[in-house]
C-alpha cells in the first residue's frame, strides 16, 4: 500500500515537472519576395543586390531561393547563377550573374526567409 502511494506520488511529480518544462509556443515567422533585373540590349550582369526584410528577424533566418525568369541570348550556352553572399537579421545579399560566354539580359528570383 505504501509502495503504491510512493509510485503514484513519483508519477505525479514527474508529470508536473514535464509540463513545467514544455517549450513555449513557437514564434517562427517567414517573409518572402521577388527580385528581378532586366536590361536590353546591354546586359546588367553580374549584379549584387541587398534585400531588406520588412521587419528584422530575432536571429539570422534561413534563406531559400529559386530562379523564376531567364532572358538569355539564344546563340550561346545558357548559364545563370544566383549565389547567397550573406545573411543578417535585417537583410540578405545575393550575387546574380552568368558564367563564361553567356549573354543574359534578365534574371528573376523568388525568395523566402524563415527563422
C-alpha positions as CSV (number, residue, x, y, z in Angstrom):
1,X,0.0,0.0,0.0
2,X,2.7,2.5,1.0
3,X,4.7,1.4,-2.1
4,X,1.8,2.2,-4.4
5,X,1.5,5.7,-2.8
6,X,5.2,6.3,-3.4
7,X,4.9,5.3,-7.0
8,X,1.7,7.4,-7.6
9,X,3.5,10.4,-5.9
10,X,6.6,9.9,-8.0
11,X,4.5,9.6,-11.2
12,X,2.6,12.8,-10.3
13,X,5.9,14.7,-9.6
14,X,7.3,13.6,-13.0
15,X,4.1,14.7,-14.8
16,X,4.1,18.1,-13.2
17,X,7.8,18.6,-13.9
18,X,7.3,17.5,-17.5
19,X,4.5,20.1,-18.0
20,X,6.5,22.9,-16.4
21,X,9.5,22.2,-18.8
22,X,7.5,22.1,-22.1
23,X,8.7,24.6,-24.6
24,X,6.6,27.7,-25.1
25,X,4.7,28.4,-28.3
26,X,6.9,28.8,-31.4
27,X,7.5,32.3,-32.7
28,X,8.8,31.4,-36.1
29,X,7.9,33.6,-39.0
30,X,8.6,33.8,-42.7
31,X,8.9,36.6,-45.2
32,X,9.1,36.3,-49.0
33,X,9.5,38.4,-52.1
34,X,10.7,38.7,-55.7
35,X,13.8,40.3,-57.2
36,X,14.0,40.8,-61.0
37,X,16.7,42.5,-63.0
38,X,16.4,43.2,-66.7
39,X,18.4,45.2,-69.3
40,X,18.4,45.0,-73.1
41,X,20.4,45.5,-75.3
42,X,23.1,45.8,-72.7
43,X,23.4,43.0,-70.0
44,X,23.4,44.4,-66.5
45,X,25.0,41.3,-65.1
46,X,26.7,40.5,-62.8
47,X,24.9,42.4,-60.1
48,X,24.8,42.3,-56.3
49,X,21.6,43.0,-54.5
50,X,20.9,43.5,-50.8
51,X,17.3,42.8,-49.9
52,X,15.9,44.4,-46.7
53,X,13.4,42.5,-44.7
54,X,10.2,44.4,-43.7
55,X,10.8,43.6,-40.1
56,X,14.2,42.3,-38.8
57,X,14.3,38.8,-37.5
58,X,15.2,37.9,-33.9
59,X,18.0,35.7,-35.2
60,X,19.6,35.2,-38.6
61,X,17.0,33.5,-40.8
62,X,17.4,30.7,-43.3
63,X,17.0,31.9,-46.9
64,X,15.7,29.8,-49.7
65,X,15.5,31.0,-53.3
66,X,14.9,29.9,-56.9
67,X,15.1,31.2,-60.4
68,X,11.8,32.5,-61.8
69,X,12.8,34.1,-65.1
70,X,15.6,34.0,-67.6
71,X,16.2,36.2,-70.6
72,X,19.3,34.7,-72.4
73,X,20.7,35.1,-75.9
74,X,19.9,32.0,-78.0
75,X,23.3,31.9,-79.6
76,X,25.3,31.0,-76.5
77,X,25.1,28.3,-73.9
78,X,22.5,29.1,-71.1
79,X,24.2,29.6,-67.8
80,X,22.8,31.6,-64.9
81,X,23.8,31.7,-61.3
82,X,22.4,33.1,-58.1
83,X,24.7,33.0,-55.0
84,X,23.8,33.9,-51.5
85,X,26.6,36.1,-50.2
86,X,25.5,36.9,-46.7
87,X,22.5,36.8,-44.3
88,X,21.8,39.2,-41.5
89,X,18.9,39.7,-39.2
90,X,17.6,42.7,-41.2
91,X,18.7,41.7,-44.8
92,X,20.5,39.3,-47.1
93,X,22.8,39.8,-50.1
94,X,22.8,37.9,-53.4
95,X,25.0,37.8,-56.4
96,X,23.2,37.3,-59.7
97,X,25.2,36.6,-62.9
98,X,26.3,34.4,-65.7
99,X,29.3,32.2,-66.4
100,X,31.7,32.0,-69.4
101,X,30.2,33.4,-72.7
102,X,26.5,33.5,-71.7
103,X,24.8,36.8,-72.6
104,X,21.9,37.3,-70.2
105,X,19.5,40.2,-70.3
106,X,17.2,39.3,-67.5
107,X,17.1,37.1,-64.3
108,X,14.4,36.8,-61.7
109,X,14.4,35.1,-58.4
110,X,11.8,34.4,-55.7
111,X,13.0,34.0,-52.1
112,X,11.7,33.1,-48.7
113,X,13.4,33.7,-45.3
114,X,12.3,31.9,-42.1
115,X,13.6,31.8,-38.6
